[in-house]
Amino acid sequence: MQKKRQQSGTVKEREVALDNAILSSQQDFSFVLGGPLYQFFRRTGLVDDDLMLLSRRMIILSLFCWLPLLVLSMLDGQIWGGNVTVPFLGDVEVHTKFLLTLPLLIAAELIVHQRMRHLVKQFLDRQLIPEHAFGQFETAIKSALRMRNSVFAEVLLIVFVYIVGILIVWQHYTSLAAATWYATPSDRGLKLSLAGTWYGYVSLPIFQFLLLRWYYRLFIWARFLWQVSRIKLNLNPLHPDQLGGLGFVAGAAHAFALLAAAHGAMLMGFIANRIFYLGASLPQFNAEFILLIAFLAIIVFGPLLVFTLQLADIKRKGKREYDTLAQDYVREFEAKWLRGKAPEGETLLGSGDIQSLADLGNSLQVMRNMRIIPVTKESIMNLTIATFAPITPLVLTMMPLEELLKKLFGILF
């Protein structure tokens, strides 16, 4: 017996050690608080341990990308007018990219960090992780942190930006097919101006790197959730959040609103230039709107679907078990109060049986309403609004402001 107690104590000590290790790891569990770029920002005083100094990063990075373009365009004589179709000050895309989208990408890091850094602790506080799976859970955490801090990953992103993002995508697909302040199209490709050289090899790569870095972070998030979903979680079909206790994971999707707005701003600049300089119209870009929403839905909500099988399984199991319990209770209730089997002297008035029956019915209703897909209409609506908010000014290209306001007032009043 003493040997069994020692073994039990050893197992308990191991579980406590694992629990402490997980709790220690979760203090640093942030998908954005790490990596070579973060360390560079720390050394240069652009960020602190809690990812603050946000305004400093937004202003310095935006000006570093945008201000040299203004100065060099001025030296090239293409800041306004000149012999090009699109002068620098008239390029809506470049201004929204570096003065709106880039700051939004930076600001989104702080929001995601603050709202998601305690997510790991929620798995523990809600006792969703079985004791025997503590080691597997800790492995998932450490793997995510290793990927977040990977030097190789960020170097690979930089290489990808220059080889694919600049030399292929920008030069052949996304640059305007017109003479601009940054380049003039020719049979041999783009002939870059002085400002265009800085734009193509400094400003644009920085922007694309920050964007791809976000996609990499989202991949880490998706991979972490997938690893956690392989653990048999302690879900409860009667949990009031109607997600078996995983409501906090579904709520994490709201943290990506600024990231969605950044994508909307990026698309707005792209469309605006083509409307103003290539004669396009807003309805021509309906496919782009649909693709953008679909893409954001996949990267934001897609990772949450890894829990669908477990949620469906616990709902089926709970419905089967509680339906049986309800049937037994109803039969006993009927036998006691309708068939005269109540104990002598016990009256229905003051009995808790009816209240228990009502509580059981409410519990069954919660279970029937349990969702197996951890995505809500509210989160979808918030993502859509955040995405399209920066695009709404382009509606003015379809009708005068006065006419638009008249229609809005007509709808509201």
N, C-alpha and C positions, 0 to 999 in steps of 0.2 A: 504493500500500500504506500509505503514511504517512497518507493521508486516511482510509482505512478504519480505521486504528488510532485516529485522533482521534475518528471517529464512534463506534467501540466504547467508547472512554473516556468520551465524553459520555453515552452510554446507561447505562454502568455508574455514573457519577456521579449521574445522575438516579435510578437505582434505589436507590442508597445514601441519597440525600436523602429519597426517599419512605419508605424503611425507617426512617430516623431520625425522620421526622415521625410515623410510626405508633407507633413506640416511645415518643415523647414524649407522644402523645395517650393511649396506654394507661395511663400513670401516673395519669391522672385519669379513667379509664374506669370509672365507677360509675353505676348507674342511680338511685341514691338520694343521692349526694353532690353535690347541686346544686339549683338552683331558688330562687325567692324565699323560701320557707319556711325552707330551709336557711340562706340568708343572714341571715334574721331571727334564727334560733337562734344563729348565730355572733356577731351583734352583742349579743345578750342573754346570752351566756355559757352557753348550753344545749348547745352542741356545739363540738367542735374540728375541726381539719382531717381527722382520721381517724374522725370520727363517734363519738367516745367521749363520756364524761360521760353515759352511758346512764341510770344511776339517777336523775340529776338531772332529765332530761327526762321520764322515766316518772312520777316523783313529782309534779313541778310541774304537768304537763299533766293528770294524773289528778285531782289536788286542785282545780285550777282549774275543771274541769268538774263535779266531784262535791261538793266542800265547800260552795259557795254553795247548792246544792240542799238540803243538810242544814240549813243555817242558815235559809233562806227557808221551808222546810217547817215548821221549828220555830216560826217567827213566824206561819205560817198555822194552826198547831195541827193539822197533819196528818202529823206525824212518825211517830206510832204511834196507831192508833185514829182517833178523830174521827168525822166524818160521811161518810167515804168508804169505798169497798170496798177500795181498795188504798192503804194508807198508805205513806209514803216508805220506812221501814225494811223493809217487807214487799215492796217492789218488786224482785224478783230480777233482772229485766231491766236496770234502770238500774244496779244495782251491778255486774253482770257486764260491762255495756257500758263503764263508766268505770274500774272497778278491776281488770278482767281483760283484756277485749278490747283496749281502747285501749293499755295497756302492751305487750301482745303485738304490736300493729301497729308500735309504736315499736321494740321489741326486734328485730323481724324485719328492720328496715332495716339494723342493724349486721351481722347474720348474712349477709344478701344481699350487702352491701358487701364484707365480708371474703372471702367465698367466690367472688365473681364478678368482682372487680376485675382479676384476673390472666387472665381468660378470653381477652382479645384477644391477649395475649402467647403464649398456647398455640397460637393459629392460626399465629403466626410461628415459634415454636420448633419446631413439628412440620412446618414448611415445607408447610403445607396451601394457602397462598396462592401461586399462580404469580407470578413476577416481573412479568409484563405486567399483572397485576390489582392491583398494589399501590395504584394510584391509586383504583380502584373500592372497594377495601377501606377506604382512608383516608376516602373520601367517606361510606361507611356509618357510620364511627366519628363523624365530625364532625356528621353529620346527627342521630345519636342524642344527642350531647351538646347540640346546639342545642335539641332538643325537651325534653331534661331541664331545661335552664336557662330555658325559655320563661316569661316573665312572663304573657303572654297566656293560656297554657294554664291556669295556676293561677287566674287571675282568672275565666276561664270556668268552672272547676270550682266556685268560690265562688258564682257566679251560678246555676249549675245546682243547687247544694245548696239554696239558698233558694227558688228558683222551683219546682223539681220535688221535691227531697228533703223539704222541710219543708211547703210549702203543699199539695202533692198527696199524696205517698206517706205521710208521717207522719200528717197530719191526717185522711186518708180511708181508709188501708189498714192501717197497722201499729200505730196507737195502740189501746189496749184499749177495748172497747165497754162501759165501766163507769166509775163515778165514781172518780177516782184523785187522788192528791196533786197532780198537775200540771194536770188538766183535768176538766171535767164535760161529758159529751155533751149536746147540745141540738139542736133542729131547725135551728139556724143553724150548726151545727158545734161545735167544741170551745170551751168557755169556760175560758180559761187562768187558773190561779191565779198568785200572785206568783212562786212557785217554777217554775211551768210556763212563765212568760214567759222566765226565764233558761234553762230546759231547752230550749225550742223555738227560741230565737233566739241562744243562745250555745253551750251544751254540745253539743246534738245536731248543729248545723252543723259544729262543730269535729270531732266524731267522723266524720260523713259525709264531710267534706272529706278527712280522713286516709285513709279507706277508698277514696274515689274516686281519690285521688292514687296509691294503690297500683295500682289498675286502669290508670291512665295510665302508670305505670312499666312494668307488664307489657306494655302495648301497645308501648312503645318497645323493649322486649326482643324482642317478637315481630317487630316491623318490622326491627330490626337483623338478626336471624337470617334473615329472608326476603331481605334485601338480600345477605347473605353467601352464601345458597344459590344466588343467581343467578350467582355466580362458579364457574367450573369448577375445583373443588378437587382437590388432589393426594391423592386417597384411595387407600388400599392395601387390597385385599381380604384380605391375609394378616396384617393388624395383629392382635395378640393381644387387643385390646379387643373384637374381633368387630363393630366399627362403622366399620371403615375408617380409624381414627384419630380419630374424633369422640366417643370415649367420655367425654372431659372435658366436652363439651357436655351429654350425657345426664346426667352426674353433677351438673350444676348444679341439677337439679330438687330435690335434697335441701335446697337452701338455702331453699326456700319452706315448710318444715315449720311454722315458727312462724306464718306467714301462714295456713296451713290451720287451725292450732289456734285462731287468732283468730276465724275463721269458725265453727268449732265452738262456741266460747264464746258468740258472738253468737246462734247458733241455740238454744243451751241456755237462755239468758235469755228468749228469745222464747217457747219452749215452756213453760218453768217457770211463767211468769205465767198462761198459758192453762190449765195443769193446776190450779194452786192457786186461781185466781179465776173461771174460766169453766167448770169441770167437765170439761175435756178429759182425755184419757188418752194416754199415750205412743205406743201403736200407731197412733193417728190421724195421726201425723206421719211415717209411713213415706215418703210422697211427698216431703216436705221433705228427709228424709235422702238419698234417691236424687238429688234435684235438686241438693243441695249438693255431693255427691261428683262428680256429672257436671260441674257448673260448675267446680269446682276442677281436675278432670282436664283440662278444655278450656283453662283459662287457664295451667296449669302445663305440661302435656305437649303441648298443641296446637301451640305454636310450634316444637317440636322436629321435627314432622312435615314441615317444609319441606325437610328433607334426604333424605326417603324416596326421591324419584326418583333422586337422584344415587347413593344407596347401592344401590338396586336395579340401576341401570345398571352400576356398577362391579362388583357381584357377578356379574351375567350375563357381563360382559366377562372378568372374572378366571376364572370357571368355564370359559368357552370356551377361553381361552388356556392355562390350566394343565392342563386335560384333554388338550389336544393335546400339551403338553410331557410329561405323564405317559405318554401313549400312546407317544410317541417313545422315552422313556427305558426303558419296559418292553420294547419291542421290541429295543432295543440290549442290554439286560440279558439277555434271553432268548437272543439270538443269541450273545452273548459267553460266557455260562456254561452254556447248555443245548445250544447247537448247535456247540460246539467252536471258536469264533472268538476265544477268549482268547489274547493274545500268549503266545508260548512262554516258559515259566518263571514266568508269573504265576499265583499260586494264589488260590483263594477265601479261604483263611484269611489274615487280615490285610488283606484288601481293604476299601476304604471303600464299595464299590458297594452292599452290602446296607443299610448305615447311610444312604446317600444315598436309597435307595429308601424306607426307613422315614421319613426326614425329609420326602420328597416326599408320602408318604401323610398325614403329620401336617399338612402345609401344606394339602392338599386338604380335610382334615377341618375345619380352622379356617375355610376359605372356605365350606364347606357350612353351617357353624354361624353364619356371619355374619348379623347381623340387619339388616333394612332399615328397621325402626321403632326409633328410639333411645329406647325406653322399656322398663324392666325390671320384672319382677314385684316386686322388692325396693322400687323407688321407688314403685310403686303402693301396696304394703302400708304403707310408711312414711307416705305421704300420708293413707291411710285411718285409720291409727292416730292420727296427729296430729289429724285432724279430729274423730274420735269420742271422744278422751280427755276433753275437757271435758264431754261429754254423758253420760258413764257414770253420774254421780251421780243422774240422773233415773230410772235403773232402780229406785231405792229407792221411787219413787212407785207401782211395780207390785207390790212385795212388801216385807215388813219386812226390815231389815238382817240379823237373825238367820237368817231363812229363806234369804236370799241367800248368806250365808257358809256355811251348811250345804251348799247346792248346789255352791258353789265347791270346798269341801273334798271333797265327794263326787266331783267330776270329777277333782280333782288327786290324791287319795289312794285 
